[in-house]
Amino acid sequence: MSIDQNMLITQYDKLSKWYDLMYAAMGTKPGPYSPQLAAHLLTLCKEKGIQNILDCACGTGDPIIGIAKEGRNLRCIGTDGSALMLNRCVWNALTSGLSVLPLSDNEAKAECPGVISIAKASWLGLEELFPASSFDLLMCRGHAIYHLCTRESTVRFIKSMTSLIRSGGYVLTDTLSWANDLRGEMGRDVMKFRGIVPPDAPGNDTGKQLLMMDFCEYWEDMEAVSGVIQRKTLHVFSFDDGNLSILDSVSVIGAPYNHATLADMMSESGLSHVEVINLEGVRYPAVIGRKS
């Protein structure tokens, strides 16, 4: 199964309305970004001498907004294929006190704190937007890379990322911790309760109490990285006066695989010193590799 990028972008356009509300309901992100994740990544940047950062598939802005907000003297750029996710990212950046600049102005402002640039770009269109060896770190986080589904597409994308980092620079990706059969996240059922959003929660323009749940389906597909495909559907319900009614459903697909498989694909893409690091606990193992 090969990824239909246009379909994926359409689904993320639709998901953009609920994305930040979903994480707020889960209690995993208190605002536009996680300060803890930003702090961990800034420590990584300091240890490895990273100054120029591209976050592709940046979504609504976590963690690139946090890095730009909490860091100093860093050049921070975020890209995504979904224009509506980027609209949310721009809003989150501005409400976090950042200045949002066009890409053409970013280089001149690279040493100014509180600056970020955001641009629309598909995964495989990054090389058309940026020259080779432009960055010290290129991230694709939040379990996004699994949407590429096949090993061929994933390796091709990691090679594309690698071309945009300087010699001695880094690529960082991540994956979920999956059950041994890859059907279900470790310790979680196929039906997942995300949480409840109060009617007056920031960003909830429905005026209703919301209940959010995921339902996951799995099937075999020999073209998938590890032979399994997942379809995850977010169901958004309104819950008023004891009445439950569905407002929206949004589905995305991806190919589950463990961090060892991700590390293998990063090595296959030409990266060296590939290692698993802990940024967000055991649920999201991150894998980082260095360009020789």
Solvent accessible surface area in square Angstrom, and as a share of the most:
residue,aa,sasa,rsa
1,M,63,0.28
2,S,86,0.55
3,I,30,0.15
4,D,82,0.43
5,Q,43,0.19
6,N,119,0.61
7,M,114,0.51
8,L,18,0.09
9,I,41,0.21
10,T,77,0.45
11,Q,35,0.16
12,Y,46,0.17
13,D,37,0.19
14,K,91,0.39
15,L,14,0.07
16,S,8,0.05
17,K,88,0.37
18,W,6,0.02
19,Y,44,0.17
20,D,40,0.21
21,L,11,0.06
22,M,10,0.05
23,Y,49,0.19
24,A,57,0.44
25,A,22,0.17
26,M,44,0.20
27,G,64,0.62
28,T,78,0.45
29,K,20,0.09
30,P,114,0.72
31,G,31,0.30
32,P,41,0.26
33,Y,27,0.10
34,S,15,0.09
35,P,57,0.36
36,Q,119,0.53
37,L,5,0.03
38,A,0,0.00
39,A,53,0.41
40,H,90,0.40
41,L,0,0.00
42,L,33,0.17
43,T,74,0.43
44,L,15,0.07
45,C,5,0.03
46,K,175,0.74
47,E,127,0.57
48,K,57,0.24
49,G,47,0.45
50,I,1,0.01
51,Q,89,0.40
52,N,41,0.21
53,I,0,0.00
54,L,0,0.00
55,D,2,0.01
56,C,2,0.01
57,A,28,0.22
58,C,6,0.03
59,G,9,0.08
60,T,2,0.01
61,G,0,0.00
62,D,34,0.17
63,P,1,0.00
64,I,0,0.00
65,I,0,0.00
66,G,0,0.00
67,I,0,0.00
68,A,6,0.04
69,K,79,0.33
70,E,85,0.38
71,G,8,0.07
72,R,146,0.53
73,N,82,0.42
74,L,21,0.11
75,R,30,0.11
76,C,1,0.01
77,I,0,0.00
78,G,0,0.00
79,T,1,0.00
80,D,16,0.09
81,G,13,0.13
82,S,1,0.01
83,A,42,0.33
84,L,84,0.42
85,M,3,0.01
86,L,12,0.06
87,N,88,0.45
88,R,84,0.31
89,C,0,0.00
90,V,48,0.28
91,W,165,0.58
92,N,14,0.07
93,A,0,0.00
94,L,92,0.46
95,T,78,0.46
96,S,16,0.10
97,G,57,0.55
98,L,8,0.04
99,S,56,0.36
100,V,44,0.25
101,L,37,0.18
102,P,81,0.51
103,L,47,0.24
104,S,101,0.65
105,D,63,0.33
106,N,2,0.01
107,E,111,0.50
108,A,92,0.71
109,K,88,0.37
110,A,20,0.16
111,E,136,0.61
112,C,57,0.34
113,P,78,0.49
114,G,19,0.19
115,V,17,0.10
116,I,0,0.00
117,S,0,0.00
118,I,26,0.13
119,A,17,0.13
120,K,120,0.51
121,A,14,0.11
122,S,40,0.26
123,W,25,0.09
124,L,57,0.28
125,G,15,0.14
126,L,1,0.00
127,E,92,0.41
128,E,161,0.72
129,L,71,0.35
130,F,14,0.06
131,P,99,0.62
132,A,76,0.59
133,S,62,0.40
134,S,24,0.15
135,F,1,0.00
136,D,10,0.05
137,L,0,0.00
138,L,0,0.00
139,M,0,0.00
140,C,0,0.00
141,R,22,0.08
142,G,36,0.34
143,H,13,0.06
144,A,13,0.10
145,I,1,0.00
146,Y,4,0.02
147,H,6,0.03
148,L,1,0.00
149,C,1,0.00
150,T,15,0.09
151,R,88,0.32
152,E,137,0.61
153,S,13,0.08
154,T,0,0.00
155,V,12,0.07
156,R,127,0.46
157,F,0,0.00
158,I,0,0.00
159,K,105,0.44
160,S,7,0.05
161,M,0,0.00
162,T,14,0.08
163,S,35,0.23
164,L,2,0.01
165,I,0,0.00
166,R,79,0.29
167,S,77,0.49
168,G,10,0.09
169,G,0,0.00
170,Y,25,0.10
171,V,0,0.00
172,L,0,0.00
173,T,0,0.00
174,D,2,0.01
175,T,1,0.01
176,L,2,0.01
177,S,29,0.18
178,W,11,0.04
179,A,28,0.22
180,N,154,0.79
181,D,82,0.42
182,L,21,0.10
183,R,85,0.31
184,G,4,0.04
185,E,10,0.04
186,M,110,0.49
187,G,82,0.79
188,R,95,0.35
189,D,113,0.59
190,V,66,0.38
191,M,89,0.40
192,K,12,0.05
193,F,115,0.48
194,R,21,0.08
195,G,6,0.06
196,I,81,0.41
197,V,2,0.01
198,P,67,0.42
199,P,62,0.39
200,D,127,0.66
201,A,18,0.14
202,P,129,0.81
203,G,52,0.50
204,N,13,0.07
205,D,114,0.59
206,T,39,0.23
207,G,55,0.53
208,K,79,0.34
209,Q,51,0.23
210,L,0,0.00
211,L,30,0.15
212,M,0,0.00
213,M,49,0.22
214,D,1,0.01
215,F,74,0.31
216,C,9,0.05
217,E,66,0.30
218,Y,40,0.15
219,W,75,0.26
220,E,126,0.56
221,D,30,0.16
222,M,169,0.76
223,E,111,0.50
224,A,6,0.05
225,V,21,0.12
226,S,47,0.30
227,G,14,0.13
228,V,9,0.05
229,I,0,0.00
230,Q,0,0.00
231,R,84,0.31
232,K,27,0.11
233,T,14,0.08
234,L,7,0.04
235,H,42,0.19
236,V,0,0.00
237,F,40,0.17
238,S,6,0.04
239,F,78,0.32
240,D,56,0.29
241,D,145,0.75
242,G,60,0.58
243,N,106,0.54
244,L,96,0.48
245,S,60,0.39
246,I,95,0.48
247,L,69,0.34
248,D,27,0.14
249,S,43,0.28
250,V,4,0.03
251,S,31,0.20
252,V,18,0.10
253,I,40,0.20
254,G,0,0.00
255,A,0,0.00
256,P,0,0.00
257,Y,2,0.01
258,N,70,0.36
259,H,75,0.33
260,A,55,0.43
261,T,26,0.15
262,L,0,0.00
263,A,19,0.15
264,D,84,0.43
265,M,0,0.00
266,M,0,0.00
267,S,59,0.38
268,E,92,0.41
269,S,9,0.06
270,G,54,0.52
271,L,8,0.04
272,S,32,0.21
273,H,139,0.62
274,V,38,0.22
275,E,84,0.38
276,V,69,0.40
277,I,34,0.17
278,N,108,0.56
279,L,12,0.06
280,E,69,0.31
281,G,32,0.31
282,V,131,0.75
283,R,66,0.24
284,Y,31,0.12
285,P,15,0.09
286,A,3,0.02
287,V,0,0.00
288,I,2,0.01
289,G,0,0.00
290,R,84,0.31
291,K,45,0.19
292,S,93,0.60
